[in-house]
Amino acid sequence: MSIDSRQVAAGLLEAVPFARTLGIEFVEVAPEAEGGVRAVVRLPDVPEHHNHVGGPHAGAMFTLGETASGAAVLAAFGSVLDRAVPLAVTASIAYQKVALGPVRATARLGRTPAEVIAELDAGQRPEFPVEVEIGTEDGIITSLLTVVWTLRPNR
């Protein structure tokens, strides 16, 4: 699988303009084993993003993680966007410690794209988790986010 990170970033930022409001940067969108996809996005450290304890606001952290998950979904399922719409179904985040400085979110699909597309091909509305680790640039994990996505078939 070949992935054009710039195309994924441009597509996501066009489809979801809210992600631009935080200045989210796309670091990497790359294939992984078994057809999986990894997406890494970055939130710059600016005072406008800070909360009362000096780290990024919880809403900014959530948006960063959800954006990373969306990038992984777009990269993995771009070939079926003419017949299905990706939608977030549920999300759960666990804030574990304060993040200071720039923050990165790394998203990975919880199922292989082949499994999900097979369900779509069978006329189902597949659901699949995207697991996201959010942390500092030196690798300290500060939050964990799971977003369950679906591909809603166009009818």
Secondary structure, 3 states (H helix, E strand, C coil): CCCCHHHHHHHHHHHCCHHHHCCCEEEEEEECHHHCEEEEEEECCCHHHECCCCCECHHHHHHHHHHHHHHHHHHHHHHHCCCEEEEEEEEEEEECCCCCCCEEEEEEECCCHHHHHHHHHCCCCCEEEEEEEEEECCCCEEEEEEEEEEEEECC
